[in-house]
Every structure is written in structure tokens, then in C-alpha cells.
Amino acid sequence: MAETKTAALIRLEPVARPTVADQIYDVLQRRILTLDLPPGTKLSEAEVSAQLGVSRQPVREAFKRLAAQGFLLIRPQRSTMVSYISEAAILKARFVRTALETQTCREACAVLKPADFTALSVLIDGQAQAIDDGDREGFHALDEQFHREICARSGVGFVWDMIHDCKAHMDRIRLLSLNSKSQKRALAEHVVILEALMTQDTEGAAAAMTQHLARITDLIGEIKAENHAWFTDDGLGRALR
């Protein structure tokens, strides 16, 4: 009898966990987006590492990642500061996000089931409750989850992964503009999107999503009028003159 051989299996690598640099990045990005660290704020590796109780190396890695995304302006031998808000970066992010999410809506119309609509309706109800409770950050989290769930339940969860980093520039404006009026408008737009998905109105759902994401252009004007000093037009994160 021929000897039976056992096939060698590839050794599995441990599941990746967030590194210290990842955690620092998350903390700093959140503080930048919520304006706990407003545009123009100076940061130093030494101070951040001391405050967080970590070495300077992971702080340096987090700084480089934030700089690559346009949230920090690193000036060697001088200082590192939170970049000013770039209108160009916001509009680029909106273009990418609109292209991806409108196509996702078309896909969603063909595959979503009653259970998916129920889950999305629950999120919309949660957003309405957050408005009543004055829970600004809770509303924002549920807003994100609504968009993320449409992607995931449509079988294209990778789309949200692609959107996640680029949309952060949009989030700086959205978090600045979140008040009762803007929240109610966003909620109403979500209802229209969901209704189009439920009736399998492919182009109606895509159009509703396009209109919803286009509202960021109006918000830029409103926020810029009130906080002109936080904006840049040079594409490098430096202040307007």
C-alpha cells in the first residue's frame, strides 16, 4: 500500500491587534475631528508621549500617519501643529464617497431583505431619539452606522473600509455643524434613502444619497463664515492669510 502523507499546513499568524501607535492615532484623530484640538494647535512628541505614558516612537508613527492624511503639519526642527481645514480635501473626499455610496445604493436595491430594512429602521429611530436627547455624538455614531450597514448588508462591506479614512475630512465639518436643525435634516434624508431602498427604486436611492452627501458643500460655506481662521486654501494645511 502506498504510504499516506499528511499535507503540511501553513502556520497561522496571530490575529492582529491594534498597536500602541494605532491607539494613539485613534485618540488624536478623534480629538482633531471633535475640535478638542482645533486647527493651529501645536503638538510635540515629548508632551504627547508623557501625557499618554508611552515612548516617543509610537507617537512619531501616529504623527506621520495623521500628517499623511492631512491632519497634522510637521515642520522639521520647528513644530508640529494641527492642520487647518482644507476645503479642497473635503470636496475630494465627498467626490470619492459619493461615487462609492451611490453605487452601493444601486446594489442594495437588488439584495436587501425585510430584516435589513428593519435593522436600518431601528438605526433611524435611534437617531430621532438622539436628537430628542440632545446627544450630538450619539447621533453622529448612529449616522455613520446607517451608512456602514447599507454597505455591509449589501455585501460590499469593503466599500466602507475605503470610505472610512477619506471621509475624515468631511467629518471635521459635519461635527462642527451638528445642531438640532442639521440633525433633523440629515435624519429626513436618511428616511428618504431608506424608502427608496425598500421600494427598490434604484436610481431614486442613488439620487437621494447623492443629494444627502452633497449637503456638505452648504455646510462648508456656513462653517467657513463663522470660523474663517480655521480654513486654508493652499492645500498644505497652513492658515489663510
C-alpha positions in Angstrom: 0.0 0.0 0.0 1.2 3.5 -0.8 2.1 5.4 2.3 -0.4 8.1 3.1 1.2 11.5 3.6 -0.3 14.3 5.7 -0.3 17.6 3.9 1.7 20.3 5.7 -0.5 23.1 6.8 0.6 26.7 6.6 1.2 28.1 10.1 -1.4 30.6 11.1 -0.3 34.0 12.2 -1.8 35.5 15.4 -4.8 37.8 14.8 -3.5 41.4 14.5 -4.4 43.6 17.4 -4.2 47.4 17.5 -0.7 48.6 18.2 0.2 51.4 20.6 0.7 53.7 17.5 -2.8 52.7 16.3 -4.4 53.6 19.6 -2.5 57.0 19.7 -3.6 57.7 16.2 -7.3 57.0 17.1 -7.1 59.2 20.2 -5.5 62.1 18.3 -7.7 61.8 15.2 -10.8 61.8 17.3 -9.7 64.9 19.2 -8.9 66.7 16.0 -12.2 65.8 14.4 -14.2 66.9 17.5 -12.0 70.1 17.7 -10.7 69.3 21.2 -7.5 70.0 19.2 -8.6 72.9 17.0 -6.7 74.0 13.8 -3.4 75.6 14.7 -2.8 73.7 17.9 0.8 72.9 18.4 1.8 69.3 19.4 5.0 67.8 20.5 6.1 64.1 20.5 7.5 64.6 24.0 4.4 66.1 25.5 2.0 63.6 23.9 4.2 60.6 25.0 4.4 62.0 28.5 0.6 62.6 28.7 -0.2 59.1 27.4 2.6 57.3 29.3 4.2 55.8 26.2 7.5 56.1 24.4 8.1 58.6 21.6 8.4 56.1 18.8 4.6 55.1 18.6 3.7 58.8 18.9 6.1 59.6 16.0 4.4 56.8 13.9 0.9 58.2 14.7 2.0 61.7 13.8 3.3 60.5 10.4 0.0 58.8 9.7 -2.0 61.8 10.6 0.3 64.0 8.5 -0.1 61.7 5.5 -3.9 62.1 5.8 -3.5 65.9 6.1 -4.5 66.4 9.7 -1.1 67.4 11.0 1.5 69.7 9.5 5.0 68.5 10.5 7.7 71.2 10.2 11.1 69.6 10.9 13.2 71.4 13.6 10.3 73.8 14.2 6.9 72.4 15.4 4.0 70.1 14.6 0.6 71.5 14.5 -3.0 70.5 13.7 -3.6 71.5 10.1 -6.2 74.0 9.1 -9.3 72.7 7.4 -8.8 72.2 3.7 -11.9 72.8 1.5 -10.2 71.0 -1.4 -9.6 67.9 0.8 -13.3 67.9 1.8 -14.5 68.2 -1.7 -12.2 65.4 -2.9 -13.5 63.1 -0.1 -17.1 64.0 -1.0 -16.4 63.0 -4.6 -15.0 59.6 -3.7 -17.6 58.9 -1.1 -20.5 59.9 -3.4 -19.2 57.6 -6.2 -18.9 54.7 -3.9 -22.1 55.1 -1.9 -24.4 55.8 -4.8 -23.3 52.6 -6.5 -23.8 50.8 -3.2 -27.4 52.0 -3.1 -27.9 50.5 -6.5 -26.5 47.2 -5.3 -28.6 47.5 -2.1 -31.9 47.7 -4.0 -31.2 44.3 -5.6 -30.2 42.4 -2.4 -31.6 43.9 0.8 -34.3 41.9 2.6 -37.0 42.8 5.1 -34.7 42.0 8.0 -32.2 44.5 6.6 -34.9 47.2 6.4 -35.9 46.6 9.9 -32.3 47.0 11.2 -31.9 50.2 9.2 -35.2 51.5 10.6 -34.0 50.8 14.1 -31.0 53.0 13.5 -33.2 55.8 12.2 -35.3 55.5 15.3 -32.2 55.8 17.4 -31.1 58.9 15.5 -34.5 60.5 16.3 -34.1 59.6 19.9 -30.6 61.1 20.0 -31.9 64.4 18.6 -34.6 64.4 21.4 -31.9 63.7 24.0 -29.5 66.3 22.6 -26.9 63.6 22.2 -24.7 65.1 19.4 -22.0 62.4 19.4 -24.6 59.6 19.7 -26.4 61.0 16.6 -23.1 61.1 14.7 -22.3 57.5 15.6 -25.7 56.2 14.5 -25.4 58.3 11.3 -22.2 56.5 10.5 -23.6 53.2 11.4 -26.6 53.7 9.0 -24.2 54.2 6.1 -21.9 51.4 7.2 -24.8 49.0 7.5 -26.1 49.7 4.0 -22.6 48.7 2.7 -22.3 45.7 4.9 -25.8 44.3 4.3 -25.4 44.8 0.5 -22.4 42.5 0.5 -19.8 45.3 -0.1 -18.5 46.0 3.4 -15.1 46.7 1.8 -16.6 49.9 0.4 -16.9 51.3 3.9 -13.3 50.5 4.6 -12.3 52.5 1.6 -14.6 55.4 2.6 -13.5 55.4 6.3 -10.2 57.3 6.0 -11.1 59.7 3.3 -14.3 60.8 4.9 -12.5 62.1 8.0 -12.0 65.5 6.3 -15.8 65.6 5.8 -16.3 64.7 9.5 -14.4 67.8 10.6 -17.2 69.9 9.0 -20.0 67.6 10.0 -19.2 67.6 13.6 -18.8 71.3 13.6 -22.3 71.7 12.1 -24.2 69.2 14.2 -27.1 71.1 15.8 -30.7 70.2 16.1 -31.6 71.7 12.7 -28.8 69.9 10.7 -29.5 66.6 12.6 -33.2 66.7 11.7 -32.3 67.5 8.0 -29.9 64.5 7.9 -32.5 62.3 9.6 -35.1 63.2 7.0 -32.7 62.5 4.2 -31.9 59.1 5.7 -35.7 58.3 5.7 -35.9 59.2 2.0 -32.9 56.9 1.3 -34.4 54.0 3.2 -37.8 54.4 1.5 -36.2 54.3 -1.9 -34.3 51.2 -0.9 -37.4 49.5 0.4 -39.3 50.2 -2.9 -36.2 49.0 -4.9 -36.1 52.4 -6.6 -32.5 52.1 -7.8 -32.0 55.5 -9.3 -34.1 57.2 -6.7 -31.9 55.7 -3.9 -28.8 56.8 -5.7 -30.1 60.3 -6.2 -31.2 60.5 -2.6 -27.7 59.5 -1.4 -26.1 62.0 -3.8 -28.2 64.8 -2.5 -27.5 63.8 1.1 -23.8 63.8 0.6 -23.8 67.0 -1.5 -25.1 69.0 1.5 -21.5 69.2 2.8 -20.9 72.0 0.3 -23.5 74.2 2.0 -22.0 73.3 5.4 -18.6 74.4 4.3 -19.9 77.9 3.5 -21.7 78.2 6.8 -18.8 77.0 8.9 -16.3 79.0 7.0 -18.3 82.2 7.5 -18.2 81.6 11.3 -14.7 80.2 11.6 -12.7 81.7 8.8 -9.4 81.5 10.7 -9.7 77.7 10.8 -9.6 77.2 7.0 -6.8 77.0 4.4 -6.8 77.3 0.6 -3.2 76.4 0.0 -3.7 72.6 0.2 -0.9 72.3 2.8 -2.8 72.8 6.0 -1.5 76.3 6.6 -3.7 79.2 7.7 -5.4 81.5 5.3 -3.9 84.9 5.1 
